[in-house]
Amino acid sequence: MDTRRQNLIVVVANARDQAKQLLALLESQRHPQTNRSSSLYLALVSMQKRLKAMDSAPAVAQLVPDLEQLVTLCEGKLAPIKPLLEEALHIAQSVRG
């Protein structure tokens, strides 16, 4: 497995874990960003599954637009996840070359 892809899997998993924790917190507070947090978490779960199924750099590069979109969701209470997604985006862009 390509080291960059492996690193991307780890970063996305960390972002997913952090998103899950934030989602639980926001749900318990009935915070207005709960829906956005849920969307972010589910997108990261899906992305992690896609990453594990991919076997080539070009396939990983297809995630760049998705990661760019997820970065834009990270405002307000979701801001702590933004650095992880930016790191994932940087890795995916480096695979794209």
C-alpha positions as CSV (number, residue, x, y, z in Angstrom):
1,M,0.0,0.0,0.0
2,D,1.3,3.5,-0.9
3,T,2.5,5.3,2.2
4,R,0.5,8.5,1.3
5,R,-2.7,6.5,0.9
6,Q,-2.0,4.8,4.2
7,N,-1.4,8.2,5.8
8,L,-4.6,9.5,4.3
9,I,-6.6,6.6,5.7
10,V,-5.2,7.4,9.2
11,V,-6.0,11.1,8.9
12,V,-9.5,10.5,7.7
13,A,-10.1,8.0,10.5
14,N,-8.9,10.5,13.0
15,A,-11.2,13.2,11.6
16,R,-14.1,10.7,11.6
17,D,-13.4,9.9,15.3
18,Q,-13.3,13.5,16.2
19,A,-16.5,14.2,14.2
20,K,-18.2,11.4,16.0
21,Q,-17.3,12.9,19.4
22,L,-18.4,16.4,18.3
23,L,-21.7,14.9,16.9
24,A,-22.5,13.3,20.3
25,L,-21.7,16.5,22.1
26,L,-23.8,18.6,19.8
27,E,-26.7,16.1,19.9
28,S,-26.7,16.2,23.7
29,Q,-26.8,20.0,23.6
30,R,-29.4,20.1,20.9
31,H,-27.1,22.5,19.1
32,P,-28.1,24.0,15.7
33,Q,-25.1,22.5,14.0
34,T,-26.1,19.0,14.8
35,N,-27.3,18.3,11.3
36,R,-24.1,19.7,9.7
37,S,-22.1,17.6,12.2
38,S,-24.0,14.5,11.3
39,S,-23.4,15.1,7.6
40,L,-19.7,15.6,8.1
41,Y,-19.5,12.4,10.2
42,L,-21.4,10.3,7.7
43,A,-19.3,11.7,4.8
44,L,-16.1,10.7,6.6
45,V,-17.4,7.2,7.3
46,S,-18.2,6.8,3.6
47,M,-14.8,8.3,2.6
48,Q,-13.0,5.9,4.9
49,K,-14.7,2.9,3.3
50,R,-13.9,4.2,-0.2
51,L,-10.3,4.8,0.7
52,K,-9.9,1.2,2.0
53,A,-11.3,-0.1,-1.3
54,M,-9.1,2.0,-3.5
55,D,-5.9,0.5,-4.9
56,S,-4.3,3.3,-6.9
57,A,-3.2,6.9,-6.6
58,P,-5.5,8.1,-9.4
59,A,-8.4,6.7,-7.4
60,V,-7.3,8.5,-4.3
61,A,-6.9,11.8,-6.2
62,Q,-10.7,11.6,-7.0
63,L,-11.3,12.4,-3.3
64,V,-9.9,15.9,-3.6
65,P,-13.2,17.6,-4.5
66,D,-14.9,15.8,-1.7
67,L,-12.3,16.8,0.8
68,E,-12.4,20.4,-0.4
69,Q,-16.2,20.4,0.2
70,L,-15.8,18.9,3.7
71,V,-13.3,21.6,4.7
72,T,-15.9,24.2,4.0
73,L,-18.3,22.5,6.5
74,C,-15.9,23.0,9.4
75,E,-17.1,26.3,10.8
76,G,-18.2,27.1,14.3
77,K,-18.3,24.1,16.6
78,L,-16.9,21.9,13.7
79,A,-13.7,24.1,13.4
80,P,-11.5,21.6,15.4
81,I,-11.9,19.1,12.6
82,K,-10.7,21.5,9.9
83,P,-6.9,21.0,10.4
84,L,-7.3,17.2,10.0
85,L,-9.3,17.6,6.8
86,E,-6.9,20.2,5.5
87,E,-4.1,17.6,6.1
88,A,-6.1,14.9,4.3
89,L,-6.7,17.3,1.4
90,H,-2.9,18.1,1.2
91,I,-2.1,14.4,1.1
92,A,-4.7,13.7,-1.5
93,Q,-3.5,16.6,-3.6
94,S,0.1,15.3,-3.4
95,V,-1.1,11.9,-4.7
96,R,-2.7,13.6,-7.6
97,G,0.6,15.2,-8.3
